[in-house]
Amino acid sequence: MRGTDQTKLRLTARGAITLLLVVTLLGQIVKPGPAFVVGCVAAVLLVQPRDLLPLVVTPPLVFFATAVFVEFVRSLKAASMLQALGLGLFTSLSSAAPWLFGGSAVVLGIAWWRGLPQNMRDLRENLATRAEVPRPRRGQDTAFDPEPEGYFEPRVYGEARD
């Protein structure tokens, strides 16, 4: 392949979120914060531009899910599992909070640069075309029309058995 014919690796939103999940999960064992930021940067750079919007909202959820999983596994060998889980989650989430906010901000910044505003416009237009709800105009009566007779009565299908 020549350099101009090569296609760039582009992940779907699911693939990018999975990549972020795996990198963050592996990083939770060693250094949770920096691994999370590296995973965020890799995911937002490798995702397809049309899938930026779902990716932008998931990093905090991924970080929380991996922290809960790792702390749950660590608390299994403790005398008081619930106490160890609570203390481990508190310690893990509070110590990595700056990394969490930083990684989320980096994802938002890179996604904005890659075309997030266009994704939001497309979503807004798509929702506007789907939700064509007739609204009363000025001067029109806003009262609702009565429902047709029998509307709330249950329908019986088939024939009654003896």
DRENTORKOL-3810 file (N, C-alpha, C; in nm, 4 decimals):
REM DRENTORKOL-3810
@n.u->0.0828; n.v->-0.1186; n.w->0.0000; ca.u->0.0000; ca.v->0.0000; ca.w->0.0000; c.u->0.0867; c.v->0.1242; c.w->0.0000
@n.u->0.0433; n.v->0.2178; n.w->-0.0737; ca.u->0.1124; ca.v->0.3456; ca.w->-0.0721; c.u->0.0621; c.v->0.4281; c.w->0.0449
@n.u->0.1347; n.v->0.5311; n.w->0.0812; ca.u->0.0992; ca.v->0.6152; ca.w->0.1956; c.u->-0.0359; c.v->0.6825; c.w->0.1798
@n.u->-0.0761; n.v->0.7145; n.w->0.0568; ca.u->-0.2031; ca.v->0.7831; ca.w->0.0378; c.u->-0.3206; c.v->0.6873; c.w->0.0378
@n.u->-0.2956; n.v->0.5586; n.w->0.0164; ca.u->-0.4036; ca.v->0.4606; ca.w->0.0099; c.u->-0.4368; c.v->0.4006; c.w->0.1465
@n.u->-0.3523; n.v->0.4246; n.w->0.2450; ca.u->-0.3757; ca.v->0.3647; ca.w->0.3763; c.u->-0.4960; c.v->0.4294; c.w->0.4430
@n.u->-0.5768; n.v->0.3461; n.w->0.5037; ca.u->-0.6894; ca.v->0.3983; ca.w->0.5791; c.u->-0.6486; c.v->0.4080; c.w->0.7250
@n.u->-0.6928; n.v->0.5130; n.w->0.7880; ca.u->-0.6612; ca.v->0.5315; ca.w->0.9289; c.u->-0.7503; c.v->0.4416; c.w->1.0124
@n.u->-0.6971; n.v->0.3978; n.w->1.1241; ca.u->-0.7746; ca.v->0.3161; ca.w->1.2167; c.u->-0.8779; c.v->0.4048; c.w->1.2836
@n.u->-1.0042; n.v->0.3713; n.w->1.2662; ca.u->-1.1129; ca.v->0.4459; ca.w->1.3284; c.u->-1.2027; c.v->0.3488; c.w->1.4014
@n.u->-1.2284; n.v->0.3775; n.w->1.5260; ca.u->-1.3131; ca.v->0.2930; ca.w->1.6081; c.u->-1.4552; c.v->0.3497; c.w->1.6130
@n.u->-1.5501; n.v->0.2621; n.w->1.6350; ca.u->-1.6848; ca.v->0.3091; ca.w->1.6628; c.u->-1.6878; c.v->0.3577; c.w->1.8077
@n.u->-1.7997; n.v->0.4124; n.w->1.8489; ca.u->-1.8106; ca.v->0.4588; ca.w->1.9874; c.u->-1.7946; c.v->0.3413; c.w->2.0837
@n.u->-1.8544; n.v->0.2275; n.w->2.0503; ca.u->-1.8403; ca.v->0.1091; ca.w->2.1363; c.u->-1.6948; c.v->0.0659; c.w->2.1480
@n.u->-1.6237; n.v->0.0662; n.w->2.0355; ca.u->-1.4834; ca.v->0.0265; ca.w->2.0370; c.u->-1.3978; c.v->0.1228; c.w->2.1172
@n.u->-1.4241; n.v->0.2516; n.w->2.1028; ca.u->-1.3464; ca.v->0.3508; ca.w->2.1774; c.u->-1.3752; c.v->0.3427; c.w->2.3266
@n.u->-1.5009; n.v->0.3187; n.w->2.3624; ca.u->-1.5357; ca.v->0.3055; ca.w->2.5035; c.u->-1.4740; c.v->0.1780; c.w->2.5611
@n.u->-1.4722; n.v->0.0722; n.w->2.4831; ca.u->-1.4085; ca.v->-0.0516; ca.w->2.5278; c.u->-1.2588; c.v->-0.0316; c.w->2.5464
@n.u->-1.1954; n.v->0.0391; n.w->2.4537; ca.u->-1.0531; ca.v->0.0707; ca.w->2.4670; c.u->-1.0282; c.v->0.1500; c.w->2.5946
@n.u->-1.1105; n.v->0.2500; n.w->2.6186; ca.u->-1.0965; ca.v->0.3303; ca.w->2.7396; c.u->-1.1170; c.v->0.2447; c.w->2.8642
@n.u->-1.2129; n.v->0.1548; n.w->2.8598; ca.u->-1.2402; ca.v->0.0664; ca.w->2.9735; c.u->-1.1214; c.v->-0.0245; c.w->3.0028
@n.u->-1.0645; n.v->-0.0839; n.w->2.8999; ca.u->-0.9517; ca.v->-0.1757; ca.w->2.9190; c.u->-0.8288; c.v->-0.1012; c.w->2.9707
@n.u->-0.7986; n.v->0.0127; n.w->2.9114; ca.u->-0.6813; ca.v->0.0893; ca.w->2.9554; c.u->-0.6999; c.v->0.1373; c.w->3.0988
@n.u->-0.8191; n.v->0.1849; n.w->3.1314; ca.u->-0.8448; ca.v->0.2323; ca.w->3.2670; c.u->-0.8424; c.v->0.1177; c.w->3.3670
@n.u->-0.8970; n.v->0.0037; n.w->3.3290; ca.u->-0.8972; ca.v->-0.1120; ca.w->3.4189; c.u->-0.7550; c.v->-0.1601; c.w->3.4464
@n.u->-0.6737; n.v->-0.1657; n.w->3.3428; ca.u->-0.5339; ca.v->-0.2048; ca.w->3.3630; c.u->-0.4589; c.v->-0.0995; c.w->3.4436
@n.u->-0.4930; n.v->0.0255; n.w->3.4216; ca.u->-0.4275; ca.v->0.1329; ca.w->3.4946; c.u->-0.4693; c.v->0.1419; c.w->3.6399
@n.u->-0.5884; n.v->0.0929; n.w->3.6740; ca.u->-0.6345; ca.v->0.0975; ca.w->3.8130; c.u->-0.5426; c.v->0.0187; c.w->3.9046
@n.u->-0.4760; n.v->-0.0796; n.w->3.8504; ca.u->-0.3882; ca.v->-0.1636; ca.w->3.9314; c.u->-0.2582; c.v->-0.0891; c.w->3.9642
@n.u->-0.2063; n.v->-0.0118; n.w->3.8688; ca.u->-0.0782; ca.v->0.0552; ca.w->3.8877; c.u->-0.0970; c.v->0.2024; c.w->3.9253
@n.u->-0.1365; n.v->0.2826; n.w->3.8293; ca.u->-0.1582; ca.v->0.4261; ca.w->3.8482; c.u->-0.2901; c.v->0.4643; c.w->3.7821
@n.u->-0.3975; n.v->0.4776; n.w->3.8581; ca.u->-0.5293; ca.v->0.4985; ca.w->3.7978; c.u->-0.5413; c.v->0.6288; c.w->3.7183
@n.u->-0.4873; n.v->0.7362; n.w->3.7688; ca.u->-0.5065; ca.v->0.8663; ca.w->3.7045; c.u->-0.4409; c.v->0.8802; c.w->3.5686
@n.u->-0.3078; n.v->0.8640; n.w->3.5620; ca.u->-0.2418; ca.v->0.8816; ca.w->3.4323; c.u->-0.2890; c.v->0.7818; c.w->3.3263
@n.u->-0.3174; n.v->0.6613; n.w->3.3658; ca.u->-0.3659; ca.v->0.5628; ca.w->3.2683; c.u->-0.5017; c.v->0.6039; c.w->3.2135
@n.u->-0.5854; n.v->0.6598; n.w->3.2984; ca.u->-0.7162; ca.v->0.7066; ca.w->3.2541; c.u->-0.7025; c.v->0.8182; c.w->3.1508
@n.u->-0.6139; n.v->0.9122; n.w->3.1754; ca.u->-0.5946; ca.v->1.0230; ca.w->3.0808; c.u->-0.5384; c.v->0.9715; c.w->2.9487
@n.u->-0.4436; n.v->0.8791; n.w->2.9544; ca.u->-0.3883; ca.v->0.8203; ca.w->2.8316; c.u->-0.4981; c.v->0.7469; c.w->2.7540
@n.u->-0.5813; n.v->0.6723; n.w->2.8244; ca.u->-0.6923; ca.v->0.6026; ca.w->2.7602; c.u->-0.7923; c.v->0.6994; c.w->2.6981
@n.u->-0.8182; n.v->0.8099; n.w->2.7666; ca.u->-0.9096; ca.v->0.9112; ca.w->2.7128; c.u->-0.8561; c.v->0.9713; c.w->2.5832
@n.u->-0.7283; n.v->1.0062; n.w->2.5839; ca.u->-0.6676; ca.v->1.0655; ca.w->2.4637; c.u->-0.6691; c.v->0.9654; c.w->2.3487
@n.u->-0.6322; n.v->0.8413; n.w->2.3764; ca.u->-0.6318; ca.v->0.7395; ca.w->2.2707; c.u->-0.7723; c.v->0.7172; c.w->2.2161
@n.u->-0.8707; n.v->0.7101; n.w->2.3034; ca.u->-1.0077; ca.v->0.6836; ca.w->2.2586; c.u->-1.0624; c.v->0.7976; c.w->2.1736
@n.u->-1.0402; n.v->0.9209; n.w->2.2162; ca.u->-1.0971; ca.v->1.0338; ca.w->2.1413; c.u->-1.0238; c.v->1.0575; c.w->2.0090
@n.u->-0.8976; n.v->1.0185; n.w->2.0017; ca.u->-0.8256; ca.v->1.0344; ca.w->1.8758; c.u->-0.8574; c.v->0.9232; c.w->1.7756
@n.u->-0.8972; n.v->0.8057; n.w->1.8250; ca.u->-0.9216; ca.v->0.6923; ca.w->1.7369; c.u->-1.0690; c.v->0.6738; c.w->1.6988
@n.u->-1.1586; n.v->0.7437; n.w->1.7642; ca.u->-1.3007; ca.v->0.7251; ca.w->1.7358; c.u->-1.3381; c.v->0.7958; c.w->1.6048
@n.u->-1.4393; n.v->0.7408; n.w->1.5381; ca.u->-1.4896; ca.v->0.8051; ca.w->1.4169; c.u->-1.5534; c.v->0.9394; c.w->1.4545
@n.u->-1.5391; n.v->1.0412; n.w->1.3701; ca.u->-1.5943; ca.v->1.1724; ca.w->1.4048; c.u->-1.7449; c.v->1.1705; c.w->1.4317
@n.u->-1.8192; n.v->1.0825; n.w->1.3674; ca.u->-1.9643; ca.v->1.0807; ca.w->1.3894; c.u->-2.0003; c.v->1.0215; c.w->1.5247
@n.u->-1.9057; n.v->0.9548; n.w->1.5916; ca.u->-1.9313; ca.v->0.8923; ca.w->1.7211; c.u->-1.8695; c.v->0.9687; c.w->1.8379
@n.u->-1.8402; n.v->1.0945; n.w->1.8182; ca.u->-1.7783; ca.v->1.1725; ca.w->1.9246; c.u->-1.8737; c.v->1.1993; c.w->2.0408
@n.u->-1.9988; n.v->1.2245; n.w->2.0108; ca.u->-2.0940; ca.v->1.2612; ca.w->2.1160; c.u->-2.1127; c.v->1.1513; c.w->2.2203
@n.u->-2.1336; n.v->1.0251; n.w->2.1824; ca.u->-2.1444; ca.v->0.9227; ca.w->2.2863; c.u->-2.0157; c.v->0.9043; c.w->2.3666
@n.u->-1.9020; n.v->0.9255; n.w->2.3027; ca.u->-1.7751; ca.v->0.9071; ca.w->2.3725; c.u->-1.7512; c.v->1.0162; c.w->2.4764
@n.u->-1.7936; n.v->1.1374; n.w->2.4480; ca.u->-1.7658; ca.v->1.2496; ca.w->2.5367; c.u->-1.8317; c.v->1.2317; c.w->2.6733
@n.u->-1.9460; n.v->1.1677; n.w->2.6770; ca.u->-2.0198; ca.v->1.1577; ca.w->2.8033; c.u->-1.9820; c.v->1.0359; c.w->2.8868
@n.u->-1.9022; n.v->0.9444; n.w->2.8348; ca.u->-1.8775; ca.v->0.8195; ca.w->2.9065; c.u->-1.7522; c.v->0.8125; c.w->2.9941
@n.u->-1.6499; n.v->0.8953; n.w->2.9805; ca.u->-1.5312; ca.v->0.8765; ca.w->3.0648; c.u->-1.5571; c.v->0.8745; c.w->3.2153
@n.u->-1.6396; n.v->0.9619; n.w->3.2716; ca.u->-1.6629; ca.v->0.9501; ca.w->3.4165; c.u->-1.7287; c.v->0.8178; c.w->3.4555
@n.u->-1.8210; n.v->0.7700; n.w->3.3751; ca.u->-1.8870; ca.v->0.6433; ca.w->3.4037; c.u->-1.7880; c.v->0.5270; c.w->3.3953
@n.u->-1.7023; n.v->0.5294; n.w->3.2958; ca.u->-1.6014; ca.v->0.4238; ca.w->3.2813; c.u->-1.5063; c.v->0.4251; c.w->3.4007
@n.u->-1.4637; n.v->0.5431; n.w->3.4407; ca.u->-1.3720; ca.v->0.5526; ca.w->3.5546; c.u->-1.4389; c.v->0.4998; c.w->3.6813
@n.u->-1.5631; n.v->0.5380; n.w->3.7047; ca.u->-1.6340; ca.v->0.4917; ca.w->3.8239; c.u->-1.6534; c.v->0.3399; c.w->3.8213
@n.u->-1.6918; n.v->0.2875; n.w->3.7055; ca.u->-1.7150; ca.v->0.1423; ca.w->3.6947; c.u->-1.5867; c.v->0.0640; c.w->3.7202
@n.u->-1.4762; n.v->0.1101; n.w->3.6668; ca.u->-1.3501; ca.v->0.0380; ca.w->3.6900; c.u->-1.3055; c.v->0.0506; c.w->3.8347
@n.u->-1.3272; n.v->0.1665; n.w->3.8961; ca.u->-1.2903; ca.v->0.1835; ca.w->4.0367; c.u->-1.3744; c.v->0.0910; c.w->4.1252
@n.u->-1.5031; n.v->0.0811; n.w->4.0969; ca.u->-1.5894; ca.v->-0.0080; ca.w->4.1754; c.u->-1.5448; c.v->-0.1530; c.w->4.1587
@n.u->-1.5159; n.v->-0.1930; n.w->4.0360; ca.u->-1.4739; ca.v->-0.3309; ca.w->4.0116; c.u->-1.3444; c.v->-0.3636; c.w->4.0850
@n.u->-1.2442; n.v->-0.2787; n.w->4.0720; ca.u->-1.1143; ca.v->-0.3054; ca.w->4.1340; c.u->-1.1264; c.v->-0.3042; c.w->4.2862
@n.u->-1.1989; n.v->-0.2081; n.w->4.3395; ca.u->-1.2130; ca.v->-0.2023; ca.w->4.4853; c.u->-1.2971; c.v->-0.3177; c.w->4.5386
@n.u->-1.3924; n.v->-0.3651; n.w->4.4602; ca.u->-1.4698; ca.v->-0.4822; ca.w->4.5010; c.u->-1.3802; c.v->-0.6048; c.w->4.5088
@n.u->-1.2965; n.v->-0.6226; n.w->4.4086; ca.u->-1.2047; ca.v->-0.7373; ca.w->4.4091; c.u->-1.1074; c.v->-0.7258; c.w->4.5260
@n.u->-1.0583; n.v->-0.6068; n.w->4.5528; ca.u->-0.9650; ca.v->-0.5885; ca.w->4.6641; c.u->-1.0328; c.v->-0.6121; c.w->4.7988
@n.u->-1.1600; n.v->-0.5802; n.w->4.8087; ca.u->-1.2289; ca.v->-0.5936; ca.w->4.9373; c.u->-1.2724; c.v->-0.7368; c.w->4.9667
@n.u->-1.2602; n.v->-0.8263; n.w->4.8709; ca.u->-1.3014; ca.v->-0.9645; ca.w->4.8931; c.u->-1.2189; c.v->-1.0333; c.w->5.0018
@n.u->-1.0945; n.v->-0.9958; n.w->5.0143; ca.u->-1.0082; ca.v->-1.0624; ca.w->5.1119; c.u->-1.0053; c.v->-0.9905; c.w->5.2473
@n.u->-1.0838; n.v->-0.8841; n.w->5.2615; ca.u->-1.0862; ca.v->-0.8096; ca.w->5.3879; c.u->-1.1820; c.v->-0.8749; c.w->5.4872
@n.u->-1.1616; n.v->-0.8439; n.w->5.6139; ca.u->-1.2485; ca.v->-0.8983; ca.w->5.7179; c.u->-1.3896; c.v->-0.8398; c.w->5.7053
@n.u->-1.3967; n.v->-0.7103; n.w->5.6848; ca.u->-1.5259; ca.v->-0.6444; ca.w->5.6651; c.u->-1.5316; c.v->-0.5950; c.w->5.5205
@n.u->-1.5974; n.v->-0.6715; n.w->5.4374; ca.u->-1.5984; ca.v->-0.6406; ca.w->5.2944; c.u->-1.6631; c.v->-0.5056; c.w->5.2648
@n.u->-1.7756; n.v->-0.4771; n.w->5.3278; ca.u->-1.8461; ca.v->-0.3522; ca.w->5.3015; c.u->-1.7643; c.v->-0.2312; c.w->5.3450
@n.u->-1.7016; n.v->-0.2413; n.w->5.4598; ca.u->-1.6187; ca.v->-0.1319; ca.w->5.5079; c.u->-1.4974; c.v->-0.1117; c.w->5.4172
@n.u->-1.4344; n.v->-0.2193; n.w->5.3773; ca.u->-1.3176; ca.v->-0.2091; ca.w->5.2886; c.u->-1.3574; c.v->-0.1534; c.w->5.1530
@n.u->-1.4743; n.v->-0.1932; n.w->5.1019; ca.u->-1.5211; ca.v->-0.1417; ca.w->4.9736; c.u->-1.5491; c.v->0.0077; c.w->4.9817
@n.u->-1.6187; n.v->0.0491; n.w->5.0870; ca.u->-1.6491; ca.v->0.1917; ca.w->5.1030; c.u->-1.5251; c.v->0.2764; c.w->5.1169
@n.u->-1.4341; n.v->0.2333; n.w->5.2021; ca.u->-1.3109; ca.v->0.3088; ca.w->5.2226; c.u->-1.2240; c.v->0.3083; c.w->5.0971
@n.u->-1.2175; n.v->0.1932; n.w->5.0301; ca.u->-1.1387; ca.v->0.1860; ca.w->4.9065; c.u->-1.1951; c.v->0.2739; c.w->4.7967
@n.u->-1.3275; n.v->0.2747; n.w->4.7815; ca.u->-1.3897; ca.v->0.3610; ca.w->4.6805; c.u->-1.3668; c.v->0.5079; c.w->4.7129
@n.u->-1.3856; n.v->0.5439; n.w->4.8391; ca.u->-1.3650; ca.v->0.6828; ca.w->4.8783; c.u->-1.2218; c.v->0.7266; c.w->4.8496
@n.u->-1.1269; n.v->0.6432; n.w->4.8889; ca.u->-0.9860; ca.v->0.6765; ca.w->4.8683; c.u->-0.9505; c.v->0.6818; c.w->4.7202
@n.u->-0.9976; n.v->0.5834; n.w->4.6452; ca.u->-0.9655; ca.v->0.5760; ca.w->4.5033; c.u->-1.0255; c.v->0.6936; c.w->4.4256
@n.u->-1.1515; n.v->0.7213; n.w->4.4505; ca.u->-1.2183; ca.v->0.8288; ca.w->4.3751; c.u->-1.1684; c.v->0.9668; c.w->4.4171
@n.u->-1.1422; n.v->0.9855; n.w->4.5447; ca.u->-1.0960; ca.v->1.1178; ca.w->4.5875; c.u->-0.9526; c.v->1.1452; c.w->4.5452
@n.u->-0.8684; n.v->1.0432; n.w->4.5468; ca.u->-0.7289; ca.v->1.0664; ca.w->4.5068; c.u->-0.7147; c.v->1.0839; c.w->4.3559
@n.u->-0.8055; n.v->1.0259; n.w->4.2804; ca.u->-0.7959; ca.v->1.0353; ca.w->4.1347; c.u->-0.8902; c.v->1.1394; c.w->4.0754
@n.u->-0.9576; n.v->1.2173; n.w->4.1596; ca.u->-1.0525; ca.v->1.3163; ca.w->4.1091; c.u->-0.9890; c.v->1.4178; c.w->4.0122
@n.u->-0.8712; n.v->1.4718; n.w->4.0419; ca.u->-0.8110; ca.v->1.5644; ca.w->3.9444; c.u->-0.7844; c.v->1.4991; c.w->3.8089
@n.u->-0.7428; n.v->1.3725; n.w->3.8123; ca.u->-0.7198; ca.v->1.3007; ca.w->3.6873; c.u->-0.8504; c.v->1.2786; c.w->3.6122
@n.u->-0.9555; n.v->1.2488; n.w->3.6866; ca.u->-1.0864; ca.v->1.2285; ca.w->3.6262; c.u->-1.1349; c.v->1.3558; c.w->3.5575
@n.u->-1.1262; n.v->1.4674; n.w->3.6272; ca.u->-1.1687; ca.v->1.5939; ca.w->3.5669; c.u->-1.0781; c.v->1.6322; c.w->3.4502
@n.u->-0.9487; n.v->1.6107; n.w->3.4665; ca.u->-0.8554; ca.v->1.6426; ca.w->3.3581; c.u->-0.8788; c.v->1.5573; c.w->3.2345
@n.u->-0.8986; n.v->1.4267; n.w->3.2539; ca.u->-0.9246; ca.v->1.3377; ca.w->3.1405; c.u->-1.0544; c.v->1.3719; c.w->3.0702
@n.u->-1.1571; n.v->1.4048; n.w->3.1474; ca.u->-1.2847; ca.v->1.4430; ca.w->3.0869; c.u->-1.2717; c.v->1.5737; c.w->3.0094
@n.u->-1.1959; n.v->1.6682; n.w->3.0639; ca.u->-1.1742; ca.v->1.7956; ca.w->2.9943; c.u->-1.0934; c.v->1.7762; c.w->2.8662
@n.u->-0.9943; n.v->1.6890; n.w->2.8712; ca.u->-0.9139; ca.v->1.6607; ca.w->2.7515; c.u->-1.0010; c.v->1.5985; c.w->2.6426
@n.u->-1.0858; n.v->1.5036; n.w->2.6824; ca.u->-1.1762; ca.v->1.4408; ca.w->2.5850; c.u->-1.2676; c.v->1.5455; c.w->2.5228
@n.u->-1.3232; n.v->1.6314; n.w->2.6057; ca.u->-1.4126; ca.v->1.7353; ca.w->2.5539; c.u->-1.3388; c.v->1.8310; c.w->2.4604
@n.u->-1.2176; n.v->1.8707; n.w->2.4979; ca.u->-1.1409; ca.v->1.9630; ca.w->2.4141; c.u->-1.1024; c.v->1.9027; c.w->2.2796
@n.u->-1.0532; n.v->1.7804; n.w->2.2802; ca.u->-1.0133; ca.v->1.7163; ca.w->2.1551; c.u->-1.1359; c.v->1.6859; c.w->2.0688
@n.u->-1.2438; n.v->1.6430; n.w->2.1323; ca.u->-1.3665; ca.v->1.6150; ca.w->2.0572; c.u->-1.4224; c.v->1.7431; c.w->1.9961
@n.u->-1.4129; n.v->1.8531; n.w->2.0674; ca.u->-1.4605; ca.v->1.9813; ca.w->2.0129; c.u->-1.3786; c.v->2.0182; c.w->1.8897
@n.u->-1.2501; n.v->1.9960; n.w->1.8978; ca.u->-1.1611; ca.v->2.0260; ca.w->1.7856; c.u->-1.1882; c.v->1.9325; c.w->1.6675
@n.u->-1.2275; n.v->1.8068; n.w->1.6959; ca.u->-1.2518; ca.v->1.7094; ca.w->1.5897; c.u->-1.3914; c.v->1.7185; c.w->1.5282
@n.u->-1.4802; n.v->1.8002; n.w->1.5841; ca.u->-1.6101; ca.v->1.8168; ca.w->1.5197; c.u->-1.7311; c.v->1.7898; c.w->1.6071
@n.u->-1.7174; n.v->1.7994; n.w->1.7366; ca.u->-1.8295; ca.v->1.7784; ca.w->1.8265; c.u->-1.9437; c.v->1.8770; c.w->1.8045
@n.u->-1.9172; n.v->2.0057; n.w->1.7763; ca.u->-2.0299; ca.v->2.0971; ca.w->1.7521; c.u->-2.1170; c.v->2.0541; c.w->1.6336
@n.u->-2.0559; n.v->1.9989; n.w->1.5307; ca.u->-2.1341; ca.v->1.9510; ca.w->1.4158; c.u->-2.2204; c.v->1.8316; c.w->1.4560
@n.u->-2.1675; n.v->1.7433; n.w->1.5393; ca.u->-2.2471; ca.v->1.6302; ca.w->1.5883; c.u->-2.3675; c.v->1.6788; c.w->1.6668
@n.u->-2.3484; n.v->1.7808; n.w->1.7482; ca.u->-2.4598; ca.v->1.8332; ca.w->1.8277; c.u->-2.5638; c.v->1.8991; c.w->1.7379
@n.u->-2.5207; n.v->1.9701; n.w->1.6342; ca.u->-2.6159; ca.v->2.0295; ca.w->1.5392; c.u->-2.6936; c.v->1.9215; c.w->1.4660
@n.u->-2.6234; n.v->1.8161; n.w->1.4225; ca.u->-2.6911; ca.v->1.7063; ca.w->1.3536; c.u->-2.7941; c.v->1.6386; c.w->1.4440
@n.u->-2.7589; n.v->1.6178; n.w->1.5692; ca.u->-2.8528; ca.v->1.5572; ca.w->1.6630; c.u->-2.9740; c.v->1.6467; c.w->1.6843
@n.u->-2.9511; n.v->1.7758; n.w->1.6995; ca.u->-3.0612; ca.v->1.8697; ca.w->1.7190; c.u->-3.1547; c.v->1.8704; c.w->1.5987
@n.u->-3.0979; n.v->1.8701; n.w->1.4782; ca.u->-3.1808; ca.v->1.8669; ca.w->1.3572; c.u->-3.2574; c.v->1.7359; c.w->1.3461
@n.u->-3.1922; n.v->1.6260; n.w->1.3785; ca.u->-3.2570; ca.v->1.4956; ca.w->1.3726; c.u->-3.3738; c.v->1.4887; c.w->1.4702
@n.u->-3.3535; n.v->1.5380; n.w->1.5900; ca.u->-3.4614; ca.v->1.5372; ca.w->1.6885; c.u->-3.5744; c.v->1.6309; c.w->1.6486
@n.u->-3.5401; n.v->1.7429; n.w->1.5857; ca.u->-3.6441; ca.v->1.8376; ca.w->1.5445; c.u->-3.7301; c.v->1.7802; c.w->1.4325
@n.u->-3.6694; n.v->1.7044; n.w->1.3417; ca.u->-3.7488; ca.v->1.6478; ca.w->1.2322; c.u->-3.8340; c.v->1.5313; c.w->1.2797
@n.u->-3.7885; n.v->1.4590; n.w->1.3812; ca.u->-3.8664; ca.v->1.3474; ca.w->1.4335; c.u->-3.9862; c.v->1.3942; c.w->1.5154
@n.u->-3.9703; n.v->1.5013; n.w->1.5863; ca.u->-4.0730; ca.v->1.5444; ca.w->1.6803; c.u->-4.1585; c.v->1.6550; c.w->1.6215
@n.u->-4.2230; n.v->1.6275; n.w->1.5118; ca.u->-4.3149; ca.v->1.7237; ca.w->1.4534; c.u->-4.4459; c.v->1.7157; c.w->1.5300
@n.u->-4.4554; n.v->1.7941; n.w->1.6339; ca.u->-4.5741; ca.v->1.7945; ca.w->1.7182; c.u->-4.6574; c.v->1.9163; c.w->1.6804
@n.u->-4.7839; n.v->1.8940; n.w->1.6427; ca.u->-4.8661; ca.v->2.0100; ca.w->1.6099; c.u->-4.8938; c.v->2.0917; c.w->1.7357
@n.u->-4.8664; n.v->2.2186; n.w->1.7263; ca.u->-4.8909; ca.v->2.3084; ca.w->1.8391; c.u->-4.9988; c.v->2.4081; c.w->1.7997
@n.u->-5.0819; n.v->2.4469; n.w->1.8944; ca.u->-5.1877; ca.v->2.5428; ca.w->1.8604; c.u->-5.1287; c.v->2.6786; c.w->1.8251
@n.u->-5.1891; n.v->2.7394; n.w->1.7288; ca.u->-5.1462; ca.v->2.8741; ca.w->1.6882; c.u->-5.2186; c.v->2.9769; c.w->1.7730
@n.u->-5.1750; n.v->3.0968; n.w->1.7651; ca.u->-5.2396; ca.v->3.2031; ca.w->1.8421; c.u->-5.3837; c.v->3.2194; c.w->1.7954
@n.u->-5.4687; n.v->3.2328; n.w->1.8903; ca.u->-5.6093; ca.v->3.2526; ca.w->1.8569; c.u->-5.6870; c.v->3.1218; c.w->1.8461
@n.u->-5.6184; n.v->3.0098; n.w->1.8399; ca.u->-5.6877; ca.v->2.8818; ca.w->1.8320; c.u->-5.7187; c.v->2.8325; c.w->1.9716
@n.u->-5.8233; n.v->2.7517; n.w->1.9793; ca.u->-5.8614; ca.v->2.6928; ca.w->2.1067; c.u->-5.7588; c.v->2.5867; c.w->2.1441
@n.u->-5.7123; n.v->2.5908; n.w->2.2670; ca.u->-5.6116; ca.v->2.4949; ca.w->2.3095; c.u->-5.6715; c.v->2.3746; c.w->2.3804
@n.u->-5.8041; n.v->2.3668; n.w->2.3874; ca.u->-5.8677; ca.v->2.2527; ca.w->2.4535; c.u->-5.8452; c.v->2.1267; c.w->2.3711
@n.u->-5.8390; n.v->2.0168; n.w->2.4383; ca.u->-5.8155; ca.v->1.8901; ca.w->2.3714; c.u->-5.9465; c.v->1.8355; c.w->2.3176
@n.u->-5.9373; n.v->1.7663; n.w->2.2066; ca.u->-6.0543; ca.v->1.6993; ca.w->2.1516; c.u->-6.0853; c.v->1.5786; c.w->2.2379
@n.u->-6.2128; n.v->1.5456; n.w->2.2532; ca.u->-6.2450; ca.v->1.4271; ca.w->2.3313; c.u->-6.1970; c.v->1.3014; c.w->2.2592
@n.u->-6.1679; n.v->1.2009; n.w->2.3376; ca.u->-6.1228; ca.v->1.0752; ca.w->2.2808; c.u->-6.2402; c.v->1.0047; c.w->2.2134
@n.u->-6.2134; n.v->0.9269; n.w->2.1108; ca.u->-6.3235; ca.v->0.8538; ca.w->2.0472; c.u->-6.3849; c.v->0.7544; c.w->2.1442
@n.u->-6.5110; n.v->0.7267; n.w->2.1219; ca.u->-6.5835; ca.v->0.6369; ca.w->2.2110; c.u->-6.5201; c.v->0.4980; c.w->2.2080
@n.u->-6.5053; n.v->0.4414; n.w->2.3230; ca.u->-6.4475; ca.v->0.3085; ca.w->2.3311; c.u->-6.2962; c.v->0.3075; c.w->2.3289
@n.u->-6.2353; n.v->0.4242; n.w->2.3365; ca.u->-6.0899; ca.v->0.4316; ca.w->2.3267; c.u->-6.0215; c.v->0.3594; c.w->2.4428
@n.u->-6.0752; n.v->0.3749; n.w->2.5621; ca.u->-6.0115; ca.v->0.3150; ca.w->2.6786; c.u->-6.0650; c.v->0.1770; c.w->2.7114
@n.u->-6.1546; n.v->0.1267; n.w->2.6318; ca.u->-6.2076; ca.v->-0.0058; ca.w->2.6575; c.u->-6.1108; c.v->-0.1101; c.w->2.6019
@n.u->-6.0925; n.v->-0.2179; n.w->2.6740; ca.u->-5.9987; ca.v->-0.3194; ca.w->2.6245; c.u->-6.0545; c.v->-0.3894; c.w->2.5011
@n.u->-5.9662; n.v->-0.4243; n.w->2.4137; ca.u->-6.0071; ca.v->-0.4961; ca.w->2.2926; c.u->-5.9989; c.v->-0.6451; c.w->2.3182
@n.u->-6.0942; n.v->-0.7173; n.w->2.2659; ca.u->-6.0958; ca.v->-0.8616; ca.w->2.2812; c.u->-6.0704; c.v->-0.9215; c.w->2.1458
@n.u->-5.9693; n.v->-1.0036; n.w->2.1383; ca.u->-5.9350; ca.v->-1.0678; ca.w->2.0113; c.u->-5.9777; c.v->-1.2141; c.w->2.0166
@n.u->-6.0280; n.v->-1.2597; n.w->1.9080; ca.u->-6.0675; ca.v->-1.3991; ca.w->1.9006; c.u->-6.2099; c.v->-1.4195; c.w->1.9517
@n.u->-6.2425; n.v->-1.5429; n.w->1.9775; ca.u->-6.3778; ca.v->-1.5756; ca.w->2.0203; c.u->-6.3737; c.v->-1.6315; c.w->2.1605
@n.u->-6.4831; n.v->-1.6136; n.w->2.2321; ca.u->-6.4917; ca.v->-1.6649; ca.w->2.3684; c.u->-6.5041; c.v->-1.8155; c.w->2.3665
@n.u->-6.4400; n.v->-1.8785; n.w->2.4614; ca.u->-6.4482; ca.v->-2.0241; ca.w->2.4733; c.u->-6.5580; c.v->-2.0609; c.w->2.5725
@n.u->-6.6186; n.v->-2.1758; n.w->2.5531; ca.u->-6.7236; ca.v->-2.2216; ca.w->2.6454; c.u->-6.6677; c.v->-2.2858; c.w->2.7662
END
